[in-house]
Amino acid sequence: MTLYYSASIGGFLDSAIHDSLPDDAKRISRAHHHELLEAQSGGAIIAPDAKGRPIATTLVAIDAKAERARLLTLVKRHAARRITAISPIWRQLNDMRAPDDVTAARFAAIDAVRAASTLIENELAGLAVDQLEAFDPSTHPLWPAE
């Protein structure tokens, strides 16, 4: 009984079970077969290398669109938290009814947070996929000091 891997069918074959083998079938050892299955159980995929031999590869790819959306939500949450820390909505409404130098300073601080949020969002939109994992909206240097 001999084990084979075929890239064309994407799987293993056993000579004791299969009477005919695809033309691209490559003989593999039981030990290598076991290693591949162990790697697969750990999340790897079994795929052919350039010569059609089976190898285990791990998928590290992230869904860039979903990750950007998640990070964008975090940017907006940080902006909202910072704005609320400057002036809760009830105070902003009262400030609009009785403007003075103090309320103008609060609105200027809120505008600075909004401007920073826009710049951070624009930076996020331009990041390469491999940069998304390291992007931390909470500590971004563009945020105004709290």
Number of C-alpha atoms within 10 A of each C-alpha: 6 12 18 21 24 21 20 12 11 13 14 16 22 15 12 9 10 8 8 9 14 13 9 15 19 18 16 16 11 12 9 13 17 11 14 20 16 13 17 15 10 10 13 17 17 19 18 18 12 7 9 16 18 25 17 18 16 13 9 7 8 12 9 15 10 10 14 19 13 11 20 19 14 15 22 17 15 18 23 17 14 20 22 15 11 18 18 13 11 9 14 19 11 11 17 12 10 9 12 10 8 10 18 13 12 17 19 12 19 22 13 18 24 19 16 19 24 15 14 19 18 12 11 19 15 10 13 10 14 11 10 17 13 7 15 11 22 13 9 13 10 14 20 15 9 9
